[in-house]
Amino acid sequence: MSKMLQLEKIRFSNDRGAICIFPNDIDELEQGLRMMGIQSRPVIVLIGGNILPEHDAVHESAVEVIARAAEDLGAVMICGGTDMGIMALIGQIRWRLKYRFPLIGIAPEELVTWPGGPLDGQPALPDGKRFQLEPHHSHFVLVPGSEFGDESPWIVRAALFIAGERNKAVTILANGGKVSEKDIGLALDAGEPVIVLKGTGRYADELASQPKKDRLFRVVQADNRRMLSGAILSALS
């Protein structure tokens, strides 16, 4: 039986909590975002995964620039929401710098856990583990699904709805793998520009080395703070 869509609260500590929705299907997504009061704003979608140790510094620099852009532009940030890799880093930087932009984690409900949520002893994964949600996000959309990548269509649709007709959305790729490849394809299909951060490793560097003719596709050196800031501003202007 489907659960009625409503706002719920995840409390990570005495001073930190996040608003969460559990939509039954993708057609409930826009209703949920309206309930959260998140619409008609620029959107930055940050995708990627685990960060290799040798790329720690370049990710830190790039994500600081991205977070500052979101704060200055009054944008909404969307990412995968789990407490690992690029998703953990954006949450930590938002908290450390005391930024207030909405940070929405969109993830498959069956793969994640949180304080008061599903226990590790009742997992969906064969290895007996769920992934913790990152505790510095402001919002979560936990969607039906049992594999990473099930959330990808939801991320694109959320970005387009939040931006609406008056604003724009951009997808930024740092490192990444197979799921990121799916995310990039869906973003380009939706007409959303993509910034690839060269120097962050894995799929991002693979893409950066390939000649691209798509006008929506731009490669930026991840440690060039000025160029990255300009690329984000240009994409959202």
C-alpha positions in Angstrom: 0.0 0.0 0.0 1.4 3.4 -1.0 2.3 5.8 1.8 0.7 9.3 1.6 3.3 11.9 0.6 4.2 14.1 3.5 7.2 16.0 4.9 9.2 14.1 7.4 12.2 15.1 9.6 15.5 13.3 9.9 17.4 14.4 12.9 21.1 13.8 12.8 22.0 15.7 16.1 20.6 18.2 18.5 21.4 21.1 16.1 21.1 19.4 12.7 18.2 18.0 10.8 16.9 17.6 7.3 13.5 17.6 5.7 12.7 14.4 3.8 10.1 13.0 1.4 9.5 9.4 0.3 7.6 9.7 -3.1 5.9 6.6 -4.3 6.6 7.4 -7.9 8.2 10.1 -10.0 4.9 11.8 -10.7 4.9 12.8 -7.0 8.3 14.5 -7.2 7.1 17.9 -8.1 4.4 17.9 -5.4 7.0 17.0 -2.9 9.4 19.8 -4.0 6.5 22.3 -3.8 5.8 21.1 -0.2 9.4 21.7 0.6 9.1 25.2 -0.8 12.0 24.6 -3.3 11.3 26.0 -6.8 12.1 28.8 -9.2 15.8 28.9 -8.4 19.0 28.2 -10.3 20.2 24.6 -9.9 23.6 23.0 -9.6 23.7 19.2 -9.9 26.9 17.7 -8.5 27.6 14.1 -9.5 30.5 11.8 -8.9 31.6 9.2 -6.4 34.5 8.1 -4.3 37.6 10.4 -4.2 41.0 8.8 -4.6 43.5 10.1 -2.0 45.8 11.6 -4.6 42.8 13.8 -5.8 41.8 15.1 -2.3 43.2 18.6 -2.7 41.8 19.2 -6.1 38.4 18.1 -5.1 38.5 20.3 -2.0 39.4 23.3 -4.1 36.8 22.7 -6.7 33.9 22.0 -4.3 34.7 25.1 -2.4 34.2 27.1 -5.6 31.0 25.2 -6.4 29.6 25.8 -3.0 30.5 29.5 -3.1 28.8 29.8 -6.4 25.6 28.2 -5.1 25.6 30.5 -2.1 26.2 33.7 -4.2 23.7 32.8 -6.9 20.9 31.6 -4.5 21.0 28.3 -6.2 19.8 24.9 -5.1 22.4 22.0 -5.1 21.4 18.4 -5.8 23.6 15.4 -5.3 23.4 11.7 -4.3 23.1 12.5 -0.6 25.2 9.6 0.9 28.1 10.2 3.3 30.9 9.2 0.9 33.0 10.8 -1.8 31.9 14.0 -3.4 28.5 13.9 -1.6 30.1 13.9 1.8 32.5 16.7 0.7 29.9 19.1 -0.4 27.9 18.6 2.8 31.0 19.1 5.0 32.0 22.3 3.1 28.5 23.7 3.2 28.5 23.2 7.0 32.1 24.4 7.6 31.5 27.6 5.7 28.0 28.2 7.2 26.4 28.4 3.8 22.6 28.4 3.6 21.8 27.2 0.1 19.5 24.2 0.0 21.4 20.9 -0.5 19.2 18.1 -1.6 20.3 14.5 -1.5 18.4 12.2 -3.9 19.0 8.5 -3.3 17.3 5.0 -3.6 15.5 4.4 -0.3 16.5 0.8 -0.1 20.3 1.6 -0.2 20.5 4.2 2.6 20.0 4.6 6.3 19.9 7.4 8.9 19.3 7.9 12.6 16.0 6.3 13.4 15.9 4.7 9.9 16.4 1.2 8.7 19.0 -0.7 10.7 22.2 -2.1 9.2 20.9 -5.5 10.3 18.0 -5.2 7.9 19.8 -4.2 4.7 19.0 -4.4 1.0 22.7 -5.0 0.1 24.1 -8.5 0.0 27.1 -7.5 2.1 24.8 -6.5 5.0 25.3 -2.7 4.7 23.3 0.4 3.9 25.0 3.7 3.2 24.6 6.5 5.8 23.0 9.8 4.6 25.3 12.8 4.8 24.3 14.7 7.9 24.8 18.3 6.6 22.3 18.2 3.8 19.1 20.3 4.3 16.7 18.0 2.3 16.4 14.5 1.1 14.3 12.8 -1.6 14.4 9.1 -1.0 13.1 7.3 -4.0 11.9 3.8 -4.9 14.9 1.7 -6.0 17.5 -0.9 -4.9 20.4 0.1 -7.1 22.5 3.3 -7.5 21.4 4.8 -10.8 17.7 4.3 -10.0 17.7 7.9 -8.7 19.2 9.3 -11.9 15.9 10.2 -13.7 14.7 11.8 -10.5 17.7 14.1 -10.3 17.2 15.4 -13.8 13.5 15.9 -13.3 14.0 17.7 -10.0 16.6 20.0 -11.5 14.3 21.0 -14.4 11.3 21.5 -12.1 13.2 23.6 -9.6 14.8 25.8 -12.3 11.4 26.3 -14.0 11.2 28.7 -16.9 13.0 31.6 -15.3 16.2 29.9 -14.2 18.8 27.4 -15.5 20.4 24.2 -14.3 23.9 22.8 -14.8 25.4 19.4 -14.1 29.0 19.2 -12.8 30.9 16.0 -12.9 33.8 15.2 -10.5 35.4 11.8 -10.9 32.5 9.3 -11.2 31.8 5.9 -12.8 29.0 4.0 -14.5 26.2 5.8 -12.6 27.7 9.2 -13.5 27.8 8.1 -17.2 24.0 7.6 -17.0 23.6 10.9 -15.2 25.5 12.8 -17.9 23.5 11.2 -20.7 20.2 12.1 -19.1 21.3 15.7 -18.4 22.4 16.2 -22.0 19.2 14.6 -23.3 17.3 17.2 -21.2 19.3 20.0 -22.7 21.2 20.7 -19.5 24.8 21.9 -19.8 27.5 19.7 -18.3 30.8 20.9 -16.8 33.5 18.1 -16.5 36.2 18.7 -13.9 39.5 17.6 -15.4 42.0 16.4 -12.9 39.5 14.7 -10.6 40.2 11.2 -11.9 38.1 8.3 -13.2 35.2 9.0 -15.6 35.7 12.8 -15.5 39.3 12.5 -16.8 38.2 9.9 -19.3 35.6 12.3 -20.7 38.0 15.3 -20.6 40.4 13.4 -22.8 37.9 12.9 -25.6 37.0 15.5 -28.2 33.5 16.7 -27.7 31.4 18.7 -30.1 28.3 19.0 -28.0 27.7 22.7 -27.3 26.4 21.7 -23.9 29.6 20.1 -22.8 32.5 22.0 -21.3 35.8 20.7 -19.7 37.3 22.8 -16.9 40.6 22.2 -15.1 39.4 21.4 -11.6 42.1 23.4 -9.8 41.5 26.6 -11.8 39.2 28.4 -9.4 38.6 31.4 -11.6 37.8 29.4 -14.7 35.5 27.1 -12.8 33.6 30.0 -11.1 33.2 31.6 -14.6 32.0 28.4 -16.2 29.3 28.0 -13.5 28.2 31.6 -13.8 28.0 31.4 -17.6 26.0 28.2 -17.5 23.4 29.7 -15.1 23.2 33.2 -16.6 
